[in-house]
């Protein structure tokens, strides 16, 4: 039982960010460990052995972590690989792509303007609308994010294409389901890690995400 007689939700595991000091569900943080060569290693799958160091999935926070926070947390000098933030972003993008591919194989994802539009207007329980960050803004504005769903524009057309087994994809959608929840969780991390470049896709995502 938790405080006040409430039963604690065992599914919500929390960790403390080594940079901000804030405790939050680990779904919003990225795990790192110190490798055998004393260098910091990202553990996006959370499976590597060793004491975990958790950092909020935010580009600015991660960049700050590379400037002494890992050594402070490890209580010993550690080596931070050059371009660590970029490497974490690359691994997270691949993670999201792989999960979308699994969702597609499970029948929980579709790609293409007409198919996505059909799901949005046909009563399908859409969990997330996915649109390429480098796709035509005019085309993307013709689709909408259903109430209660999430919008993500943090993948490129090529990355979405990899997820759907095509060269490029601009529009995609995920149906409700456990696997789709995992995509949303990981895509939320990726969104925080990708630099804000002032593109229209980013502004649209911030506006429409619920």
N, C-alpha and C positions, 0 to 999 in steps of 0.2 A: 504494500500500500504506500502511496505517496503522501505528501503533506496534505492535511485537510481531509484525510480518509479516502483520497482518490487513488485509484489503481494506476500505477505508472505504465505508460505505453512502452513496452519492451522493444517495439519495433523502431523507436526513435532513439538512436545512439548519438550521443553528443561528444564533441571534442572541443578543445580550446585552441584557437588560432595563436601561433607563436608570435605573430606580429601585432595584432589588435588586442589580444588578451581576452577576446570575447568567446564565450561558450555558445556553440550553435550545433544544430544537427549536422552530423558529418557528411550528409548528402550535399552540403554546400561548401565542403572543404576538400582539399587535395592532400594526399598523404605523401610524405617523403621519408626516406631512411638514409642512413649513412652506409655506403657500400664498403666492401673489404679494402678498397684502396683509399678509404677515408674521404671519399667524395660524396656529395649529395646526389641521391638518385630519386627521381619521381616514381611513385608507385600508384599509378592511376587505377589499377585493378585491386589495390589494397590487399596484395597477397605476399609481398616480399617480407622476409624475416627481419627482425630487428625492431628497435623502439621507433614508433612512428612520430613524425613531426608534422603537424597539420597546419595548412595555410588556407585562408579564405580564397575561394576561386574568383579572384579579382586581379586584373593585370597590375594595377598600382601596388596592391598589397604584396603580390608575389615579387615584384621588382624590389620592394623594400626588404623583403626577406633575404634576398641575395646579398644585401649589404650588411652582413654581420649577424643577422637574426638566427641563422641556422647554427652558427658556432655557439651563440649564446644558449640556444635551446639544447644543443648537444653537450654543452658544458665542456667543450674541447674544440680546438681549431679544426675546421673541416674545409675541404676544397669545394667551391661552388663552380661547376663547369660553366664556361662561357656560353652565353645564349640559352641558359636554363629555361627562362620564361618561354622562349620560342619553342624549345623542345617539348615543354609541357603542353603548350597549345597544339603542337603537331600531334602528340599522342592523344590528346582529348578529342581532336577532330576525327582521328582515325577511330577512336572508340565510338563516337556518335555515328559515324558512317557504318561501322560494323553492326551496331544495334539496329539501325534502320533497315539494314539488309536482312537481319533476322526477322524483324517485324514484317517485312515484305514477304518473306518465305512463309510466314505464319498466316498470311492473308490479312494482315493488319495495316498495310500501307499501300497506297496507290500513287502513281505519278502521271503527270500530264494535265494540261489545263482542263480538258473536258471531263476526265475522270474525277479530278478533284472537285470541280464545280458540281458534278453529279452527286458526290458524297455530301457536299455542303448543303445542297438543296433537296436531297432525297431522304432526309430523316436519319442518315447514318450518324452514330454517336462519334463525332470527331474529337479526338483528344488534342491534336495539334495540327496547325497549318504550317507547312515548311515551304519557304520560298528562297531562291538563290539570292545571295547578297549582291551579285553582279548581274542579275536579270533586269529586264526592262521594267522600269517603275510603272509605266503605263499599263503593261500587262498584269502586273501584280496587284494594282489597285482594283482590278475587276473581280477579285476574289475577296472574301471577307472571313474574319475569325469568328466562329460561333461563340455564343455566350458560354462561359465556363471553360473554353478551350484556350490553348496557348499558341502564340505566334513566334516562330523562330526564323530569322533571316541571317543566321550566323554561318551558314555553309555556302560555299561557292557552287556554281552550276556544275563544275567538274566533280566536286565532292559529293553532291547529291546524285550525280550520274553514277558514281562508283557504288553508291548504296543501292541503286535500282538497276544496276547492270547495263547502264547506257553510257554514251559518251558524255552527255550533259543532261541535266534536268533542272527546270526552273520552278515548277510547282509540284508539291507533294503534300500528302495528308496522312495522318495516323488515326486509326480507329481506337476507341477506348479499349484498354486491356492492360494487364500487368507489364507486358513487355514494352508497351508504349509509355508507361509511367517511367520506366528506366531510361528510355530515350529522352523524355522531358527532363529528367533529373540531370543526365549528363550534358544535354544541350544547354541547360541553364548554366552549368559550370563553364562550358565553352564560350557562351555569350559574354560572361564576365572576363574571360581571359583575352578575348580578341580586342585589339586596340580600336578605340572609337575614332573612325576616320572622317566623320562628318558626312558619310554617305547617306543617301535617301533611304536605303534599306534599313539602316540602323534607326533612323528617326521613326520610320513606320513601325518597326518592331517595338520600340519603347511606347509608342502611342497605343498599339493594339493589344499588347500583352495584358493578360488579366491575371 
